[in-house]
Amino acid sequence: MSDDQNPKFRDVLTRMRKIEGQARGISRMMEEERYCVDILQQILALEAAARAARTKVLDIHTKHCIEQALASNNKTDQSEKVAELLALIERMAR
C-alpha cells in the first residue's frame, strides 16, 4: 500500500522507515565491532524514535477509532474501545 493510499499513517510510515534505517545502522556498527557506548547511543535514539511513532499512532487511534465509537450510539462498542485504550495505556506505562 502506497503512502497516498493511506494518508492517515503517512507521517508514521516515514518515521518507521527512518527507524528501519537506524536499526540497519546499529547492526552494521555491531558487525564492525564499534565502541559499545556509540552503539548504545544509537539504540537510545532508535528507542526515542519508536516512542514518537507509538505516540503518533495512539493519537491517530484516539482521534479516529475512539472518537468514532464515542460518537456512535453503540454502548458496547464504546465500552470496548475505552477498555482497550485503558489497557493499552497501562501497557505503555510499563
Backbone as ProteinMPNN parsed JSONL, in Angstrom:
{"seq_chain_A": "MSDDQNPKFRDVLTRMRKIEGQARGISRMMEEERYCVDILQQILALEAAARAARTKVLDIHTKHCIEQALASNNKTDQSEKVAELLALIERMAR", "coords_chain_A": {"N_chain_A": [[0.852, -1.168, 0.0], [0.65, 2.148, -0.939], [1.9, 5.348, 0.261], [0.142, 7.362, -0.511], [-2.266, 6.047, -0.617], [-2.912, 5.656, 1.982], [-3.261, 8.071, 3.777], [-3.606, 8.618, 6.464], [-1.631, 7.354, 7.947], [0.691, 8.357, 6.878], [2.786, 10.098, 7.912], [3.694, 8.518, 10.034], [4.58, 6.252, 8.7], [6.778, 7.309, 7.357], [8.393, 7.902, 9.561], [8.763, 5.283, 10.508], [10.262, 4.148, 8.458], [12.617, 5.552, 8.77], [13.355, 4.58, 11.264], [13.798, 1.908, 10.594], [16.1, 2.258, 9.05], [17.815, 3.215, 11.033], [17.995, 0.914, 12.641], [19.263, -0.87, 10.884], [21.678, 0.477, 10.65], [22.655, 0.275, 13.27], [23.001, -2.488, 13.439], [25.048, -2.774, 11.548], [27.053, -1.355, 12.876], [27.507, -3.087, 15.018], [28.404, -5.363, 13.643], [30.782, -4.349, 12.725], [32.1, -4.165, 15.047], [32.048, -1.83, 16.649], [32.544, 0.78, 19.103], [31.031, 0.161, 22.202], [29.586, 2.113, 23.665], [28.94, 3.967, 21.691], [27.239, 2.406, 20.127], [25.2, 1.931, 21.98], [24.254, 4.554, 22.307], [23.09, 4.964, 19.819], [21.093, 3.039, 19.918], [19.519, 4.12, 21.943], [18.616, 6.395, 20.589], [17.101, 5.156, 18.598], [15.115, 3.964, 20.192], [13.851, 6.273, 21.175], [12.823, 7.311, 18.802], [11.051, 5.258, 18.138], [9.264, 5.454, 20.28], [8.161, 7.964, 19.706], [6.86, 7.393, 17.296], [5.022, 5.514, 18.225], [3.489, 7.137, 19.916], [2.347, 8.83, 18.011], [0.758, 7.015, 16.557], [-1.014, 6.266, 18.571], [-2.275, 8.71, 18.948], [-3.554, 8.984, 16.455], [-5.255, 6.765, 16.607], [-6.859, 7.502, 18.78], [-8.073, 9.858, 17.817], [-9.483, 8.916, 15.636], [-10.609, 6.137, 15.769], [-11.465, 5.918, 18.514], [-12.883, 8.346, 18.963], [-14.861, 8.01, 17.011], [-16.229, 5.752, 17.962], [-17.174, 6.757, 20.402], [-18.898, 8.702, 19.482], [-20.884, 7.235, 18.38], [-23.995, 5.431, 18.858], [-23.665, 3.048, 19.991], [-23.318, 1.405, 22.742], [-21.926, -0.859, 23.607], [-19.754, -1.025, 21.829], [-18.56, 1.399, 22.48], [-17.805, 0.976, 25.172], [-16.032, -1.184, 24.823], [-13.996, -0.013, 23.258], [-13.027, 2.001, 24.975], [-12.128, 0.44, 27.143], [-10.171, -1.044, 25.827], [-8.4, 1.017, 25.111], [-7.609, 1.951, 27.65], [-6.308, -0.348, 28.652], [-4.224, -0.499, 26.849], [-2.842, 1.905, 27.366], [-2.025, 1.354, 29.96], [-0.225, -0.759, 29.468], [1.663, 0.621, 27.995], [2.733, 2.261, 29.906], [4.44, 0.75, 31.378]], "CA_chain_A": [[0.0, 0.0, 0.0], [1.476, 3.353, -1.014], [1.574, 6.407, 1.216], [-1.023, 8.104, -0.992], [-3.462, 5.268, -0.357], [-3.191, 5.649, 3.409], [-2.727, 9.329, 4.308], [-3.702, 8.628, 7.925], [-0.371, 6.878, 8.515], [1.812, 8.832, 6.056], [3.884, 10.568, 8.765], [4.219, 7.395, 10.817], [5.337, 5.4, 7.78], [8.07, 7.972, 7.165], [9.154, 7.663, 10.8], [9.125, 3.867, 10.59], [11.355, 3.908, 7.508], [13.83, 6.076, 9.411], [13.695, 3.628, 12.326], [14.409, 0.759, 9.91], [17.463, 2.657, 8.708], [18.585, 3.245, 12.279], [18.245, -0.473, 13.062], [20.303, -1.407, 9.994], [22.931, 1.128, 11.03], [23.112, -0.328, 14.534], [23.503, -3.829, 13.1], [26.353, -2.584, 10.912], [28.002, -0.975, 13.932], [27.844, -4.306, 15.761], [29.225, -6.196, 12.761], [32.097, -3.702, 12.659], [32.599, -4.161, 16.421], [32.262, -0.451, 17.07], [32.565, 1.051, 20.537], [29.725, -0.156, 22.8], [28.872, 3.339, 24.047], [28.379, 4.522, 20.455], [26.103, 1.545, 19.771], [24.129, 2.205, 22.947], [23.672, 5.861, 21.996], [22.222, 4.786, 18.656], [19.917, 2.292, 20.385], [18.684, 5.104, 22.646], [17.971, 7.219, 19.565], [16.079, 4.311, 17.982], [14.006, 3.84, 21.149], [13.134, 7.554, 21.198], [12.07, 7.392, 17.553], [9.944, 4.297, 18.243], [8.271, 6.046, 21.197], [7.478, 9.037, 18.98], [5.949, 6.738, 16.353], [3.946, 4.931, 19.038], [2.64, 8.243, 20.354], [1.593, 9.292, 16.847], [-0.279, 6.015, 16.264], [-2.011, 6.404, 19.633], [-3.017, 9.926, 18.626], [-4.431, 8.648, 15.326], [-6.282, 5.849, 17.111], [-7.777, 8.276, 19.623], [-8.826, 10.815, 17.004], [-10.335, 8.258, 14.65], [-11.372, 4.992, 16.277], [-12.11, 6.194, 19.799], [-13.898, 9.389, 18.772], [-15.957, 7.431, 16.236], [-17.002, 4.888, 18.863], [-17.874, 7.588, 21.386], [-19.96, 9.441, 18.801], [-21.943, 6.3, 17.99], [-24.968, 5.08, 19.894], [-23.39, 1.663, 20.341], [-22.696, 1.403, 24.075], [-20.982, -1.975, 23.686], [-18.551, -0.603, 21.116], [-17.944, 2.462, 23.284], [-17.162, 0.351, 26.333], [-14.897, -1.979, 24.353], [-12.917, 0.885, 22.824], [-12.458, 2.654, 26.158], [-11.377, -0.589, 27.872], [-8.999, -1.334, 25.004], [-7.492, 2.155, 25.241], [-7.052, 1.946, 29.006], [-5.359, -1.465, 28.74], [-3.059, -0.116, 26.057], [-2.111, 2.931, 28.12], [-1.381, 0.662, 31.082], [0.938, -1.48, 28.94], [2.657, 1.607, 27.575], [3.323, 2.877, 31.099], [5.408, -0.182, 31.995]], "C_chain_A": [[0.9, 1.233, 0.0], [1.029, 4.374, 0.016], [0.316, 7.156, 0.806], [-2.322, 7.369, -0.713], [-3.832, 5.275, 1.117], [-2.631, 6.914, 4.055], [-2.743, 9.396, 5.83], [-2.364, 8.266, 8.566], [0.864, 7.41, 7.779], [3.008, 9.242, 6.916], [4.52, 9.422, 9.546], [5.034, 6.462, 9.922], [6.711, 5.995, 7.501], [8.961, 7.75, 8.379], [9.637, 6.219, 10.874], [10.26, 3.53, 9.621], [12.679, 4.424, 8.071], [14.302, 5.129, 10.518], [14.339, 2.378, 11.725], [15.86, 1.056, 9.553], [18.361, 2.708, 9.933], [18.948, 1.83, 12.725], [19.322, -1.11, 12.188], [21.667, -0.814, 10.346], [23.512, 0.547, 12.31], [23.672, -1.725, 14.277], [24.882, -3.737, 12.454], [27.42, -2.234, 11.944], [28.451, -2.201, 14.724], [28.735, -5.22, 14.93], [30.649, -5.659, 12.675], [32.771, -3.624, 14.027], [32.97, -2.756, 16.889], [32.146, -0.346, 18.583], [31.153, 0.905, 21.114], [28.921, 1.093, 23.151], [28.24, 3.982, 22.816], [27.155, 3.722, 20.009], [24.927, 1.833, 20.696], [23.466, 3.555, 22.689], [22.722, 5.759, 20.806], [20.962, 4.001, 19.02], [18.972, 3.225, 21.133], [17.94, 5.989, 21.654], [16.856, 6.442, 18.87], [14.866, 4.176, 18.9], [13.189, 5.129, 21.201], [12.282, 7.71, 19.942], [10.871, 6.448, 17.579], [8.86, 4.824, 19.178], [7.484, 7.152, 20.502], [6.479, 8.457, 17.976], [4.759, 6.142, 17.092], [2.968, 6.013, 19.485], [1.777, 8.748, 19.208], [0.472, 8.309, 16.506], [-1.378, 6.072, 17.32], [-2.882, 7.631, 19.386], [-4.009, 9.668, 17.491], [-5.575, 7.764, 15.8], [-7.327, 6.613, 17.933], [-8.66, 9.18, 18.777], [-9.755, 10.156, 15.999], [-11.217, 7.19, 15.295], [-12.136, 5.308, 17.561], [-13.201, 7.246, 19.641], [-15.108, 8.858, 18.013], [-16.844, 6.557, 17.124], [-17.799, 5.714, 19.862], [-19.026, 8.367, 20.761], [-21.125, 8.537, 18.395], [-22.909, 6.086, 19.154], [-24.758, 3.657, 20.397], [-22.61, 1.62, 21.656], [-21.667, 0.284, 24.229], [-19.664, -1.593, 23.028], [-17.811, 0.48, 21.902], [-17.17, 1.874, 24.457], [-15.927, -0.442, 25.933], [-13.72, -1.092, 23.969], [-12.255, 1.572, 24.011], [-11.618, 1.655, 26.952], [-10.084, -0.935, 27.133], [-7.952, -0.226, 25.142], [-6.832, 2.185, 26.616], [-6.022, 0.832, 29.189], [-4.072, -1.136, 27.98], [-2.207, 0.915, 26.789], [-1.383, 2.3, 29.299], [-0.129, -0.076, 30.614], [2.041, -0.518, 28.526], [3.379, 2.225, 28.767], [4.378, 1.991, 31.753], [6.808, 0.057, 31.491]], "O_chain_A": [[1.8, 1.354, 0.831], [-0.066, 4.284, 0.572], [-0.486, 7.544, 1.656], [-3.372, 7.998, -0.584], [-4.961, 4.932, 1.467], [-1.647, 6.852, 4.791], [-1.973, 10.151, 6.423], [-2.007, 8.811, 9.611], [1.975, 6.949, 8.04], [4.125, 8.785, 6.675], [5.74, 9.367, 9.698], [6.067, 5.942, 10.345], [7.7, 5.266, 7.419], [10.145, 7.446, 8.239], [10.778, 5.958, 11.255], [11.124, 2.713, 9.939], [13.729, 3.812, 7.874], [15.501, 4.907, 10.685], [15.307, 1.85, 12.272], [16.739, 0.213, 9.731], [19.52, 2.297, 9.883], [20.08, 1.578, 13.139], [20.197, -1.812, 12.695], [22.68, -1.513, 10.341], [24.723, 0.353, 12.418], [24.702, -2.097, 14.84], [25.777, -4.521, 12.77], [28.54, -2.743, 11.897], [29.627, -2.336, 15.059], [29.703, -5.786, 15.439], [31.605, -6.427, 12.565], [33.871, -3.088, 14.156], [34.045, -2.524, 17.443], [31.701, -1.279, 19.251], [30.196, 1.461, 20.573], [27.706, 1.124, 22.955], [27.12, 4.487, 22.89], [26.158, 4.294, 19.569], [23.79, 1.963, 20.242], [22.251, 3.687, 22.835], [21.67, 6.398, 20.791], [19.886, 4.271, 18.488], [17.755, 3.131, 20.974], [16.765, 6.299, 21.855], [15.793, 6.994, 18.584], [13.726, 4.261, 18.445], [11.961, 5.078, 21.266], [11.149, 8.186, 20.012], [9.795, 6.8, 17.097], [7.671, 4.661, 18.903], [6.272, 7.262, 20.689], [5.374, 8.98, 17.827], [3.62, 6.254, 16.638], [1.753, 5.816, 19.434], [0.603, 9.062, 19.407], [-0.644, 8.728, 16.2], [-2.556, 5.937, 16.99], [-4.095, 7.586, 19.594], [-5.165, 10.085, 17.561], [-6.73, 7.987, 15.438], [-8.529, 6.388, 17.791], [-9.868, 9.257, 19.003], [-10.721, 10.776, 15.554], [-12.437, 7.339, 15.352], [-13.321, 4.996, 17.674], [-14.317, 7.063, 20.126], [-16.246, 9.209, 18.326], [-18.07, 6.622, 17.039], [-18.959, 5.413, 20.139], [-20.017, 8.659, 21.431], [-22.219, 9.019, 18.101], [-22.658, 6.512, 20.281], [-25.582, 3.128, 21.144], [-21.389, 1.78, 21.669], [-20.653, 0.46, 24.904], [-18.592, -1.808, 23.593], [-16.583, 0.472, 21.977], [-16.019, 2.236, 24.699], [-14.9, -0.388, 26.609], [-12.576, -1.388, 24.315], [-11.031, 1.707, 24.039], [-10.515, 1.984, 27.388], [-9.032, -1.099, 27.75], [-6.76, -0.504, 25.274], [-5.629, 2.42, 26.725], [-4.981, 1.044, 29.81], [-2.973, -1.462, 28.428], [-0.982, 0.8, 26.821], [-0.249, 2.672, 29.603], [0.907, -0.03, 31.277], [3.224, -0.818, 28.69], [4.522, 2.666, 28.639], [5.132, 2.461, 32.606], [7.739, -0.634, 31.904]]}, "name": "protein", "num_of_chains": 1, "seq": "MSDDQNPKFRDVLTRMRKIEGQARGISRMMEEERYCVDILQQILALEAAARAARTKVLDIHTKHCIEQALASNNKTDQSEKVAELLALIERMAR"}
